Each structure stands twice: as C-alpha cells, then as structure tokens.
Amino acid sequence: MAEATAAWNAGRGTPTSPGRAPAADLPPGHTVPTVLEVLRRLGSGPRGLTETEADERAARSGENRATTRRDSSWTRLFVRSLRDPFTTVLACLGVVSAAVTAWGTASVILLLVLVSCALRASGEHRADRSTAALRELVATTATVVRRAHEQAAPADREIPVDALVPGDVIRLGPGDLVPADVRLLRSIGLTVHQAALTGESAPVAKFADDLPGTADDLTKTSYGLPGITSVLTKTSYGLPGTADDLARTAAHLTKIADDLPGTAADPTKTPDGVPGAAAGGVFDPPHLCFQGSSVVSGSATAVVTATGARTRFALAHARASSGPRTSAFDRSVHGISWFLIRFMLLTPPLVLMANAALRGRGLETLPFAVAVAVGLTPEMLPVLVTLCLARGAAPLARAHGVIVRRLPALHDLGAVDVLCVDKTGTLTQDRPVVDRALGPDGRNDPGVLHWAAVSAWWTLQLGDLPRPDALDEAILDAADEDELTAYDGVAAVPFAPDRRHATAVVRTPGRLGTHTLAVKGDVSSVLARCALADDERERLLALAARQAGTGARVLAVATSERAARGRPYTPADVRGLTFLGLITLRDALAPTAVDALEVLTGRGVEVKVLTGDHPGTAVRACLDLGVPVAEGAVLTAEDVDALTAAELVEAAARTTVFARCTPDHKARITAALRGAGHTVGFLGDGVNDLPALRTADVGIAPRGAADVVRDAADLVLAGKDLGAVAHAVDAGRRAGDNIATYLRVTLSSNLGNVLAMLCAGLLLPFLPMLPAQVLTQNLCFDAAQLAFARHRPHPRVPDRPTVLDPRRLLRFITGFGVLNAVADLATFGILAPASHGPGSGNGEAVFHGGWFTENLLTQAAVMVVLSVGRRPALSRRPGPVVWAATSLAAVGLALPFSPLGPALGLAAPPAVYYPLLGAVLLVYAGGLLAVRTRRLRLRRRADADAADGGRARATVRGGTAAPR
C-alpha cells in the first residue's frame, strides 16, 4: 500500500515522490486497504488536520497544481519567432549585407525581420492572455474540514484548491470538481463523471465501503446500467432465492454471450456502454475519486491522498508533455526553406567564380552576388504569413469564439483531412435521452415509461436526494409531470450499489388500501426480483442484451401491488414483482453536430471517433448522426494492441470508430494517421486526450476543458461545437490558399529573375542590374504582394485541404520560373540593340531601366494571372491583388522617367522599346494562361477521381453499416 497510495509518514510528514503511482495502481489480487489504514498512513483522521499541520505539509508538498505553466512574455515570443527558417536566413543575409557595407540592403532586410517577428509575437501574446482569462472561469475553491488546534472542534472552511495538502478531509457535493486524488470516507448515493479521465460518458457509482475482496472485484455496477455481464457473487439483503439461483443466472448470461459485443467472461466489454475494468483501468476502484472528475449526484466526505504533481491527472499530463511536435505547416515550410537556403548559399560563390573566370571581376561583384541571393528570398513570407493568419484568426475570435493560440495552427487546420474527436460532449451531449419504451414482447409500450417516471420522481422527492441522476433526469424529461404528481408518494427505497435498483411506493388516487411499488434499475437485478419462469427470464435477458448490443443503455421496470400499511418499507419488500418492460436510452446528440459533420465531410475532412466508451454506443451515435460505419470499420483497444505499427497505419485508414481507447491508444492511433500522410486534427477536453492532442498536427480544446488541456491546445473553442471547427477549417483554408498563392507567385518570379541575372551576368560586359536596383525592385514587388493578405480566394477553395506540398510547389515554381527567365532573355535581345541605338545615351543605364520596367510588368502579370485567373476576371470587381498589380506596373513604367531614376542608375529606354516589350508581355501572359489552364484541368480531373472514389467508399460503408 505504501507504494500505491500518496502516503504521508505520520512521524516525518514526508510525501511520496512525484514519480510514485497513486493508490489506484494496485496489482491484480492486491487487497484494498481499509479506511483506517489509509488515514494512519496519511497521518490524518476523520476530524481533519489542524492549521499548523496543514501549513507544515504545504511547505513540504507545494501547491496543489497539476502544472507549473507560465505564460510566455512578449519578449520570449519575439525571440521564439526568430527560429523561423526564412527569418533566420533573412537575418543572416542582413548581417552579410552590413559586412559588405550594403547598408540599404541590410536596413530593408532587418526591418522585415523585426516587423514579422513583432506581428507574430503580438498575435500569440494576445491569444495567451485570452486563454489565461479562460482559466479564471474554473472553480478554485474546495470545502475542507480543519481545526484551529488539537483541542478545537472541526469546522468546514472554503479554501483555495491550491492550498489542499495530503491528509486534508474534504466535502464533496453535486456539481463539485474533485480537487485532488481522494479516498472516500463516507458517501451517500455518490456518482461521479470521469469522462475527462477515461472518456466514458455515463456517471460511475462510488462508495466508501471497505471492500473485503480485491481491487479488481467487479461485483458492483453503476446505478441505472444494465450490467448484464456482471455475475453476482454475493447475496444481497432481501434477494429471493439461493446461490443456486444466482448460478443459474450466470449460466443464462453465458448462453446469450454470443448476442453481446463481449462475453460474460470478459468484463471489459459490457453491453451497457460503460467501460469495464480494463477500459477504465486505474480509475475503476469505487472507493477512489480522482482529480479531473466531477460529482454528478450524492455527497461524500473524503481524505486527500495525492496533490499537485503526484495526482493521476498530473502524471498523465507529464507523460503527454514528453516533447514538442512538428506541425504540417512547419514540415512544409522547412522543406521549401532548406531547398531555397541551399540555392542561396550556392548563388554568391557561383556568381563570384563565374565573373572572376569570364569577366575578370573580383570582390566588387560581392554586393551584386548578395543582392541576387536576396532576390531569390521571399522576404515578405514571414510578414505575409503572419498577416494572413492573423486576419483569419481575428474574425474567428469575434464571430465564433475560436481563439487561435498558435498562428501557424490555423494553416494546419486548413490542411486537415482527418479530424479525430471524442464522442462524449462533441458528437453527443453529456446527458442521455430516452430512446424507446418496450413491453415484454419487445414492442413500444408508453406505460413502461410512465411507471419508470413515477419511480424516478417519487424516489427523488422522498429519498432525500439532492437531484436526479442523469438517467432519471432523462426519464423525467420524457414524461408528463402532471401525471406524476397525480399520485401520492408514500415511501422510497433509493438506489444502493449492492441492489442496483430504486423503488418508489405510491398511492393511486381512488384506490384506497393499496400501495404500488414502482421499481426500475439494472436488468438482471430487477428480473431476479420478478415472479418469472426460468425460460421467460432468459428470454427477457436476451431481449435486453440485443438492445444493449445496439449501443443503448437499458433499464428494467417492474411494479407490484401491496396492501397499504403503516410500517416502513425495506429492500426485503421488493420481491414478487410484475415485469413491465425496458427503457432504452441513448446519448443526446450535440445540436450542431449533424450540420457540422455534413459541412466537414463536404470539405473533404474525414471524422474518426476515438472514445473510451463501448463500441456499440459509439457506433449508435455515429449512425444517429448519419456517419456511415462499415462492417469492420470498428476497432477496440484490444484490436489496436494486437496490431504492429505498420498494420495500424493501414487499419487506421479504413476504421471510423476506435472504442475502449486509453490515452496511449489515442496517441498511437493519431500518430498512425499522421504516418499515413494525413494532416490530423484532434478535438478533446479531458486529460485522457492530452497525449493525442499533442501528437496531432492541430490540437483543439473547448473552453470548459481542463487547464492543462487548454494549455496544450493550439485552438480553444467557446464550447464543444463542431460547427466552430468547420468555420475554423474554412478560415484556415482561405489563409492557406493566400499563402500558397503568394509563394507560387513570388518564388516563380524570383527564380526566373535570378536565372536571367546569372545568364546576363555571364553574357554582358557589365552587371545586368546594380545591387540598389535589385533591392528597389524587390521592395516594390514585396510591397505589392502584401495585398495577398486581403485577397478573396475563389469560393470553392475551402472545399479541399490546402496542403502546402513542397515537391508540388517546387515543380510549379521551376516550370513558371523557367518561363519567366525565357521572357527576361527575350527582353535582353530587345534591349541589347535598343540600349546602343541612336539616342540611347548611356547604354548601361538604358539597359537597367528597360529591364527594371520589364521585371515589374512581368511580376504584375504573374500576380494577376496566378491569383485571379481561377475564374473569369470580369465576374467580380477587381480585388486588392489586381489593384496592387496595377500599381506595381505603374511604378515600373514611371520610375525610369522620374527624378529617382538617375539616382538608382536607371534611364528611360527609347520609344521603340515599348511596343516590342508589349509583344513580349503578350506572349508571356499567353504562356502563363496556357500552362495555368492545363494545370487546373489536371487538378479538376484529379479532384473528380478522388470524389468518385470517396462516393464509392461511402456507398460501401452506407450499405453495410452495422455495429460490431
């Protein structure tokens, strides 16, 4: 026990080490310690700690915080932004430019670096402040029993959760968050919600009884759950029959095992939709509650066994924080960056050597070589990426409550083609609803619902319960309250874990001298108290099993008429019942889930469900939402464990539902999907989702998620709303398309110019362009391209993932870059005679002026054709890119004639040059249109083939959809 519990030595008050497992980590067969043993080892008692003891332990154990996260300062975020590959390269080129006294070049480059880093740091700092404000919305106090001194009487106090220490005695009530790992001392009807830890959607019963058995004793089940696979090993008080009857019941369960998703011998596959022992694992012991869970109903007094970094919640977070992940955006940008970096590093030496060998020029060409390298660099990329993503993130926060904590994550979300979600709270709400009321013949019978509601209502009124549990609440919501209040309540025998049913005793108006017992609860428990033949009981168990096998939760309802009496009713009176029927319940669907799933599917995003729930429950929710699930498209944790890494990659692609998942399973499945080449998003809110959240390309969490989950997420939602995710996907794809378009335009144009300058440098007796001219041209082009941050993409852009594929992009820029270089070389052929003809003046300045004009005009043409050409330009008003391209062309035409022209070494070419230049531009634009049209045709054909394949897969899935 000393190694399993967060023990406290009474003599020294020394806590266990942070790496030691909590009390839940008991090996199979290990005897559960008694309450007295736990209190003795913690150096505490039912009267709680004194203030002095609490202060001493707080000094040694520290604050009760799962993490010690500290929000990054603006300065830290600014420095972190410098690690971007392009930013680093630009900074290095700026330093080199300053070293060769090219102060203009150095100033422009370093200004771009500062602006980019400042914009990115400001956006992420605002997101950090928003998530810090969300943390303040979480409850921060707990009710603790403490004494002023040894002789003082214990008193309840509200203290900050951070001040709890091991050994503190706390009170828990409905709606409370469990503030630490605790061992129950006393409890009344306690059920807790552990979805944040295990993913199971149903509340779990907890009780403080000292169990004489072992930690893996599964003889007690949660209230209101069928528990058909549970084999009763003990006779409850008032249970009719003998041990032989129970043995026969177990035999009945074995006979119908084939109808269940699991078997009676396999407690991890129960048909009630609640994980068994293996699914919940360390969170199963009924006498323990864990930080991160919440109280649904009942009340309890408990002693704190572990706080801070020693809680199960914190240990799971520590495992999930093992290392940073590389996002899809990072991988794409790094692939492009290193290609360009290698090219830029080779360019200056090649220029220097070629000029030295062929033209006898030495180090005087170094500024030109540096300018050529700068010319290849998309200087505005960091600034434009930040602007595009920030413009996409701002309306998301205002209109849809989506906080983008890491700006590149918005681009990654646009590239997502697989979205993994937990079922509970995302596809479904955290509450059940009544599905059907069935009579003994399996047909609909409203009377069954009526008597179930009578039992729920009067048990709540007379049983001294603070509020109904989730299943009772669902039954009451489906019933007519006026019919319930028509009865006179007499007595109630509330639910107890050993009985697994609840009984209300009512008096029917007009029937004096008669009381009616209305009983509802676990199917096997209620049937054992009904007057039925063995074959009839077996038939009804099979009926319940078939309903449970569809993913529904099942309750049995029975009544009995008794003569009125004055003495109290006890559990022993619940016998000889008349079986009325079954109530089946399913998870309530999230109100926006159906529409959001339809939108996401139309956007090419495949939704996969990773849940800790039973596979039947998950499949049922998917079918209710219209998500097709093919035969064989469901895997359980046991199936995943049996697969190798390579096999899991293949299986994950064809699987829709992963059930019984532990945190490690979710992370492994997410990694397998990424290994298959998918860009994966993960939406989760519990500590059990942390590993997968960090493994995915994009981690998404709702506002109500645990602190550590929100801190780990890239996007934070105002609520668990898939509709907000769909809006974020659209925003990410529009921003991603603008970034990709900018890269296609700038890299293809820059590559063409660099190739042309390298060739011209070897063919001409003078430098084809002076360093100042190269930088001025780059500055004009870069300024114009800022319009891409406000570009309106084609309406169909959000229909498919905007994947920034480095190989495809490099093929694109190579093809268009060569086309641009050909246009430049044709311009050289025109400028050579024009610059030395009559009236040409300074031939070198004329050449520079003519090529400067041609460069800006071709760059303007590239901007228009590659960004606006996806549909006829006349179908809408000119956008920011068209106006920016027009301005760029005007600057190219006017600058050589302006007073600034001579200062830059530019002279206006003769008039004969312009008609020839116009002809070159027309041929160039025609070539751009032809190449672009061919690429779009091939792209549409590929999209159509992919859509046909998707429809074929959906048809196959829809035709055979069935739970395993």
N, C-alpha and C positions, 0 to 999 in steps of 0.2 A: 504493500500500500504506500510505503514511503516514496517509492519511485513513480507511483501513479497519481498521487494527489499533490497539489501545491502545498506541501506540508509546511508547518511552522513549528520549529522546536520551542517548546514552552520555556525552556531554560535560557536559551540564547536569542530566540526570536529571529532565526535566520531563515529566509525564504529559500525555496528550491532554486536551482539555477535556471536561467531563462531557457536553456535548451531542453529541460526536462519536460516530459509529456504530462498533460493534465490527467486528472483522475480517470478520464474516460478510457485511457489506453490500458485497459485490463486485458490480459491474455485470456483466451477461451478457457473456461473452467475455473478462473480465479474467483475466489469468494468475495462478494461485495462487502465492504466494511460497514459496520453499524454507525449510526449517528454518533454514539458515544465515542467510538474510536476516532472518527473524523474530528470531533471537537477537541479531543485530547491532543491529537497531533497538531492541531492548529493553535493550541493554547488559548482556546476560547470557551464560551458556554452559551446557553440559551439567553442569558441576560446581556450578552454583548460585551464589547470591550469598554474600558474606561478611556477617557480622552487622552490621558497620559500614554497608555498603551498604544492607542491609535497613532499619536504623534511619533512615538519611537519607531513604530513599524513603517510609517510613511517616510521617515528619514532614511530607512534602510531599503525599502522596496521601490521608492519613487512613486511618481504619479500614475494613476490608472489610465494610461493612454496606450492605445494599440500601436500607434506610430508616433514618431517624433518629427513629423513632416514640418518643414519650414518653407513658407512661400519664398520663391526666389525674388531678389531685388531687381529693379530695372537695370542696374549696372551689370549684375550677373547674367541677366537675359541678353544684354547687349553683347557682352563678351562671348556668350554661347553662340550668338548669331554669326560671329566671325569664323566659326568652324565650317560654314557652308563652302563647298569646294570652289565655286565660282568667286565667291567673296575673297577667299584666300588667294586665288590666282590674281585677281584684280589688285589686291593689296601688294602682292609681290611685284607685279608689273609697275605699280606706282612707285615702289621703292627703287626699282631699276631705272625708271624714268628720271627720278630725282637724282640718282647717282650719275647719270649722263647729262645732267643739267637741263633736261627737258621739263622745265617747271610747269608749263601749261598742261602737258600730258599728265604729270604727277598730280596736279591740283584737281583736274577733272576726275581722274580715277579715284582718288581718295575721297572726293566729295560724294561720288556714287556709293562708295563703300559705307560711308557714315550715314547717308540717307537710308540706304537699305537696312542696315542694322538697327537704326533708330525706329524705323517703321515696324519692323518685326518685333523688337523688344517691347514697344508700346502696346501693340495688339495683344501679345501674350501676357503682359503685365495686367492689362485690363481684365483679361479672362481669369487670371489668378485671383484678382480682387473679387470678381463675381462668385467664384467657387468658394472663396473664404466667407462671403456673406451667406452662401447656402449652408455652410457648416453651422452657422449660428442658429439655424432653424431646428436643429436636432436637440432633443431633450438632454439637459445637462445635470439633472439632479437625481438623487435617489433617497428613499426613506430608510434610515439606518437606526438601529437600536444601540444607544450608547449610555454610559453612566458618567457622571461628573467625577466620581471617585469610587473606591471599592465598596463603601457602605451605602452609596446612593442608589435610589431605585432607578431601573432602566426607563428611558424615555425615547420616544420616536422623534427623530430630527430629520430635516431635509438638508442634505449636504451636497456639494458638487460631486459628480461621478468621479472626477479626478482624485478626490480625497479618500476613496474607498481603499481599504487595506485587507489582506488576508486575515480571516478571523472575525471580520465585521458581520453582524447579524442584520439582515435587511428584510423589508416587507415588499411583497410584490402583489399587484392588483391588476384588474383588466386594463389593457392599453399600455402597461408599463413595458419599457425596454429592459431586458436583463442586462445590468451594467457590468457584470463580471461573470466568471465561471463560479457556479454556486452548487452547494449540496443542500437539498431540501430538508428542513427540519419538521415542518408541518405543512399540510396543503389541504384545501377544500375544493374539489371539482376543478383542479388546475389543468388547463390545456394551453400549450404554447405553440407559436408559429415559428418553425425552424427553416422556412424557405430560404432565408439569407445564408444558411449554413449548408443545407442538404438539397435544396431545390424541390422538396416535397411540398405539395400545395395544401394538404389537409393539416389541421392542427393535431398535435400529438399530446396524448394524456401523460401527465407527470404526477407522481405521487411520492410521498415521503416514507412509505413503509420500509422497514428494514427487511430486505429480501433474504430469506434463508437459503435461496438457491444460488445460482451463479450469475455472472454478469451477462451471459448470453441466454438467460431464461426468457423465452418469448411467450410466456403463458398469459400475458395480459396485453390487450389491444386497446386502441383509442376508442373513445365513445363514438357511437354512430357509424362505425365502419364495419363492413360485413365480416372481416376476419375469418372467412370460411376455411382458410388453410390452417388456422390455429387449432391445435389439439389440446383440449383441456386436460391438464394433468392433476388438477386439484378439484375437489367437490366444493362448490360454493354453498354458502349457507342457504338453506331453503331450496336447493336444486333437487327436484324429484329424481328418483331412480338411483342407480348404483354405479359403481365403477364399470360394471359390465356394459351398462347403457352408454357410458362415455366411450368405451372401447368400440362399441358398435357404431357410434357416431364417427369415430376416427376411420372405421372401415368404410363408411359411406363416403367420406372425403376422398379416400384413396381410389374408390371406384369411379368418382367423377373427375379425377385429376386430369384426364385427357381433355376435358372441356375447359380447363383453366389455362391461362397463359403460362403458369408454372405448375408445380406439383405440390402435393401436401408435404412432401419431404423437403421441399425447397422453400424455406421461409423468406427468401429474398424476392420471390415472385408471387406476391399476393394479388388477388383479383380486385382488391378494393382501391387500387390506385395509390396506395401509400407504401413507400419503400419498406422492405423488411430489414432484418438485422444487418445484412451485408451491405444494403444500399445506404443506410444511414451511418453505419459503422460506429465510430467513436461517439456520435451524438445520440445513440439509441438508449443508453441506460435511463430508466424512467425516474430515478432519484436525482439526476443531474440536469441542470439547465446551464446554457452557455451564452456568453456574451454574443450579441448579434441577433438573438431570438427575442420574441415579444410575447407577452401574455395575452391570450385571447379571452379566456374566461377563468373564473375562480380566483383564489387568493392563496398566498403561501408565505411562510417565513423560511429563510434560507441563510446559510453561512457561506461567506465568500471563501473560495478555495484558491483562486488564482486571479491576479490582476495584471494589467499592463501587458508587457511583452510575454508573460507566461500563459496568457489565455489561449484557448484553441483558435480563437479569431485572429489573434496577433501572429501565432505560429504559421497559420495558413497564409497570412499576408507576407510574412518574411520569406516563405518558400516562393511566393509569386513574384517577389522583388529580386530574383536572382540575377537579373541582368537586363539592360535595355534592348529593345528590339529595333530592327531596321525596317522602316516602313516602305511601302511600294514607291512613294514619291522619292524617298532617299535613294532607293536602288536605281530608279530610272535616271534621276539627275546625276548620280555618281557615275553611271555608265556613260552618259553623254559627256560629263565633265572630264573624265580621265582621257577620253578619246581626244577632246579638244586640247587638253593640257599637254598631252604628248605632241600633238601637232604644233602647238605654240612653242614648246620647248625646242622643237627641231627647226622652226622657221628662222629665228635670228641667226643661228650658226650657218644655215644653208644660204641665207641672203649674204652674209658676210663673206663666206668662202666663194660663192659664185661671183660676186662683184670684185673680190680680190683677184680671182683667177682670170676672169674675162675682161674686166674693165680697169684693173689696177687700182681699184678703190680700197681704202683701208678702213680704219675705225670711224672715218667720217660718215660711213653708212650705218653706224650702230643706231642712232636715233631713228632712222628710217626702218631698220630691222625691228626695233621695239614697237614702232608705230604699226608695222604690218601685223605683229603678234597681237597688239591691242585691237587691230581691225577685225581679227577673227573672233575676238571675245564678245559674247553677248553681254555688254557691260550693264545693260538695264535689266538683266534677268532677275537678280535678287530684288531690285526695286519693284519691277513689274509683277513678279510672283507675289510679293507681299501685298501690293495694291489690289491685285485680282482677288486674292483670298480674303483680304480684309473687306473688300466691297461685297463679297459673297457672304461673309460671316455677319456683317452688321445687320442686314435685314432679317437674317435667321434669328438673331437675338431679339430684335424688336417684334417681329410678327409671329414667330413660332416658339419662342422661349428656348432656343438652342444656343448654348454657349460653346464656342469653339476654343478649347484651351490650348491647342497646338495648331497653328495655322496650316502647316502642310497636311494635317489630317483631313482637312476639307477636300484637298485634291485627292487624297487616298480614298475618301468616301465616294468621290465621283468615279473612281476606278473599280469600286467594289462590285464583284459579280456573284459573291456568295455572302449572305447575311445569316449568321448563327444567332439564334435567340433562345432564351429560356421560355418555357411555356407559361409558367405561373406569373401573372401580373403583366405579361407582354402580349401574348395571344389571348390569354384569359385573365379575368379579374381574380383577385384574391378572395373569392367567395363562390360557393356553389349555388345552383338554381335547380328547382325540381324539374325533372325531365318527364317522367311518367308515373302514374299510379296504377299498379297492376293487381288484379284479383288473383286468387289461387289458380285460375285457368290460364293466366298469362295475358288476359285481355284488360283493356282500360277499365278502371273502376274508380270513379271520383270519391266514393265512400271511404276508400283507403286513405286518401289524402285528408279527408275530413277528420278521421279519428287520429291520424298522426298529428294534425294540428291541435286537436284537443289535448293530446298528451303533452305536446311542446308548450302550449300556452299555460296550462294549469301547473305543470312542473315548474315553470318559470315563476308563476305567481305564488305558489305555496311552498316551493322548495328552497326559499331564501337564496336564490341565485342572483348575482348582480346583473346578468344579462344573458340572453340565449347564446348558445354556441353557434357556429357558422351554419351547421346543418339544420338546427332548429329554426334559425332565422330564415333560411331559405324556405322551409315548410310554411312558416307563418306568413311570409310574403306571398305565397301562392294560394293561401286560404282566405276565406271571408271572415273578418274579425267579428262581425255581428253574430255569426253562427257560433263562434267560440264562447262569447260572453253570455249566450243563452243558457249555458249550463251553470250549475252551482258547484264550485270546487269544494271538495271535502278534504282530501289529503294528497300528498305526493311522496313518492319514494324516488329521490333523484338518482341520477346515474352514479355508479361506482365502478372502478376499473375491474373488480372481480366479477361483477354481474353483467356489465356491458349492455345495460338497457335501463330505461327510465319508465316510471309508472305514475300516472295521474288517476286519482279516484274522483269521479264526478257524480252529481245527482242530476238526472234528466228531468226537466220540468214535466209535471203531470204524471210522473211515475214514483209515487211515494213508496218508501220502504225498499227501494232498490238502489244500489250503487253500481256504477260501471267502472271497471278497471281498464284504462286505455294504456297499452304497453307498446313501446317502439324501441328499436335498438338493433344490435348485431343479429344477423340472420340466424346463426347457429344457436345463440343464446336464447332468442325468442322461441325458435322451433323446439328447443329442448323443454320448454315450459308449456307447450301446446299439447292438447289431447289428440294425438295423431298416431296412425299406424306407421310401422317402420317403412313400408314401401311408399306411403304418402310423404313422409318426412324426407325420404331420399329423393323423391320427385321434385319437391319444393327446393331442396338444396341445389339440385341440378338446374332448376329454373333460375335461382339466384346466381349461380355460377355463370350461366350463359349471359345474364345481364351484366354481371361484373366483367365478363370477358370482353364486352364492347367498350370498356373504359368507364362505365358508370359506377358510382358508389351506390350501394344497396342497403336499405333499411327494411326490416320486417315490422309489421304492425299486427297487433292482436288485441282482443278485448275479452272481458269476462263479466258476467252479471253476478252480483252477490247481494245477499240480504243486507240491508242497512244495519249498521252497528255503531256503537259509540267508542269502542276501544281503538287505539291507533293501528294503522296498517303497517306491516313489516314486509321485508323481502320474502318471507315464507308464504305470504298470501298470494304471491304471483305464481300461480300454477293452474293447470286445467284450463288453459286459455283457448279461445277460438281464433284460429289463424284467419286474418282478413286479407292480407296481400303484401305487396312490396312497394316501396317508394324508391325510385331510381333518381339519382341526382348527377348532374354534370357540372363542369366548371362554366361559370358565366363568361361569355365571350367579351373581350375588350371591345368597346363600342366602335372604335375606329379601325379595328384590326382587319375586317373584311375588305374595306375600301383601300386601306394601305397595302395589303398584300396584293390586291389587283394592280395597283399602281406599280409596286416594286417588280412584280412579275412582268408587267409591260415594259419596264425599264431594263429587263434582262438580268434582274437580281434574283437568284435562287435562294429561297429561305429554307434553312435547315434548323430543326428543333433539337436542342441539347438540353435534356431535363433530367432531374433526379426522380421524376415520377415513373409510375408503371407504364410500360409501352402501350397498353390498351387505352389508358387515359390520354396519353399524348396523341395517339392516332385518332381517337374520337374527336379531340379538339381540332385537329387538322382537317378532318372530314367535315366537321361543322363549319369550318372557315372556308371550305372549298379548296383546300390544298390537297391535290391528289397524292396518295401514298400507295405505291405499287407493292405487290406481293414481293417480299424480300427486301423492301426499302426501309426496314426497321432493324436496328441493331441495339442490343443491350450491352451493358458494361462487360458482361461475361463474354459476349461475342467479340468485343473490341480487344479484350485481354488475350484472346486466342489468336489474334492476327499479328503478323510481323509488320514492321514499319512499311515495307513495300506493299503488302497486302492491304493495309489500312488505307494507303493513298488511293488504291483502286476502289476499295469498298466505299470510302467516304464520298466519292463522286456520284455513286448511284443510290446512296442512302439519304432519306429525308428525315427520319426520326431516330435519334440516339437517346435511349432511355436508361434509367438507373445509373446515370453518369455521376461519378465523383468529380471533384475539381481536377484531378490529374487526368481523368478521361477526357474532360472538356478541352484541356490544353493540348492533349495528344491529338485529338480529332482536328482541332483548329490548325495545329502545325502540319498535319497530313494534308489538309485542304490547301494550305499555302505551298506545301511541297509539290502539289499537283499543278502549280502555276496559277492558282486563283488568288485574287485580291480579296481578303476576308475581313468582314466587319463582325464584331461581336457585341450584342446588347445584353447586359446583365446588371444585376443590382446587389447581389449577395457576395459574401466573402468566398463562397464556393465558386464564384465566377471569376475571381481575380486572376488565377493562372491563365485562363483562356483570354481574358481581357488584355493581358499583357502580351500574349502570343500573337493575337490578331494584328492585322495591319492597322485597323481602326478600332479602338475601344470606346464603347458608348455606354453611358450610365444615366439613369434618371435622377432627378433632384433628391428623391427620397432614399437613394442608395446609401450604404454605409460610407462613413468618412473616407476610409482607405480606398473604397471602390471609386468614389468620385475623384479622389486624388490621382488614381491610376488611369482614369479615362481621358480620352482625347476630346470627346464631346460630352456635354452634360445636357440632358433634356429636362424641360419643365415637368414632365410626367412620363409615365411609361406609355408613350404614344408612338406607334409605328408610323402614323401619318407625319409626325415631325421628322422622323428618319427619312421618309420619302422626300419631303421638302429639302432636307439637307443634302440628299443624294443629287437632286436636281441642281441645287446651288453649286455643289462640288463639281458636277459635270460641266456646267456653264463656265465656271472659273478654270477648270482644267482644259476645256477647249480653247479658251482665250490664251492660256499659257502655251499650249501646243501650237496654236496658230502663230503666236509670236516667235516661238523657236523655229518653226518652219520658215517663216519669212526672214528673220534676221540671220539665221545660220546659212541658209542657201544663198542669200545676197552677200553676206560677208565672205563665205567660201569662194564664191565667184570672183569677188574683188581681189581677194588675196592671190588666187591663182593667176588672175590677169596681171597684178602688180609684179608677181615673181617673174612671169614671162617678159613683161615690159622692161623690168629692171635688167634683164639679160640682153634684150634687143636694142634698147635705146642708149644713146651716149650720155644721157642724163637720167636722174631719178624720175620715174613716172609721176610721182606725187611727193611733195615735201611733207615731213612729219606734221607740221602745223595744219596742212591741208587735210591729211588723213584724219587728224583728231577733230577738225571742224566738221568734216563730212560725217564722221561717226556721231558727233554730238547732235547734229541736225537730224540724222536718221533715228538716233535713240530717243530724242525728244518727241519726234512724230509717233514713235511706237508706243509711247505711254498711252496713246488712245486705245490700245488693246485692253486696258484695264476697264474701259467703259464700253467695250464692244458688245453689241447684241448678237449672240450666236443664233444660228438657224434654230427654229422651234423644235426640230427633231433631234437636236444634239443630246438632250437628256435621255433619249430612247436607248442608248447603249453606253456601256462603260467607256470613259475617256482614259484609256490606258496610254501612258507615255512610254511606248516601246522604243528603247534606244536603237535597236537594229533597224526597225522600220523607219525611224526618224533619220538615221544616218543614210539609209538608201535614198530617202526623199531629198535631203539636202545635197547629196552628191549629184543626183540627177539634175536638180534645178540649179545647183551651183555651177556645174559644167555649162548648162545653157546660158547662165548669166555671164560666165567667162567668155563664151563664144561671142555674145553681144559686145562685151568690152573689147575683145580683139578686133571685131569688125569696126568698132569706133576708132581704134588705133589706125586702121587702114584709111579711115576718112581723115583723121586728124593729121596724119603724117604729111600729106601734101598741103592740107589747108593751113597748117601752122607754119609752113615755109613758103606759102604762096605770096602773091603781091598784096601789100597792105596788111600783112600779118603782124608786123612789128616784131616784138620779142617772141620768137617761135616757141621757146620753152614755156613761157607764161601762157601763151595761147593754148598749147597742148594741155597744160594743167587746168586752164579754165574750161576747155571743151570737155575734158574727161570728168571734171568735177560736176559739170552740169549733167552729163550723161549718167553718171553714177546715181545722182539723186533722182533723176527721172526714172531710171530702171527700178530703183528701190521703191519709188512711189507706185509704179506699175505692179510690182510684186505684192505690195501691201493690199492693193485693191483686188487683184485677181485671186490671190490665195485666201483672202478673208471674206470677200463679198460674193465671190463667184459661185457659191453653192446654190444660189437660185438667182433668177433674173434681177439685175441691179435696179431695174425700174419698178419692181414690185413693191418697193418701200422707199421711204425718204432716205437720203444719204445719212449714214451714221457717223459717229466720231472718227472711225478709221478713214472713211472717204474724205472727210474734211481735213484730217491730218495729212493724208497723202497729197491732197491738192495744195496745201500749204507748203509741203516739202518740195513739190515740183516748182512752185513759185519761187522759193528760195534758191533752188538750183539754177533757174533761169536768170534771176535778178542779181545774184551775188557777184558774178564777174563784172557786171556793169556798175556796181555800187562803189562808193569810196573805200569800202572794206576789202574789195577785190585786190587792188595793188598791194595792200598791206599783207595779204596772205600769199602774194605771188601769183595771182590769177589775172588773166587778161581775157577780154571777150573775143571769141573766135569770129572770123569773117562771116558775112551773111549766108554765103553758100553752104556753110556747115550745117545750118539748122534744118533745111529740107532733107539733107542726107541723114541727119540724126533722126528726123521724124520717121524716115523709111526704116531705119534700123530698129527703132522702138516699135513700129507696127509689126515687123517680122518677129521681134522678141515677144511682144504681147500675144501674137498668134500662136507662137510655140508654147508659151505658158498655158494658154487656154486649151490647146490640143492635149498637152501632157496631163493637165489637171482633169480634163474631161475623161480621158482614158482611165486615170486612177480612180475617179469617182465611179465610173461604170464597173470597174473591177470590185470596188468596195461594196457597191449595191448588190452585185451578184453574190459576193461572199456573205453579206448580211441576209440575203434571201435564202441562201443554202442553210445558214445557221438557224433562221426562223423555221424553215421546213423541218429541220432536224429536231428543234425544240417542240414543234407541234406534234411530231411523230412520237417523241418521248412522252409528252403529256397525254396523248391518246392511249398509249400503252399503260401508263400509270392509272389514268382515269378508268380504264376498262377493267382493271383487276384490283382496284383499291380495296384493301381489307386489312384489318389488324392481324398481327402475327398470332 
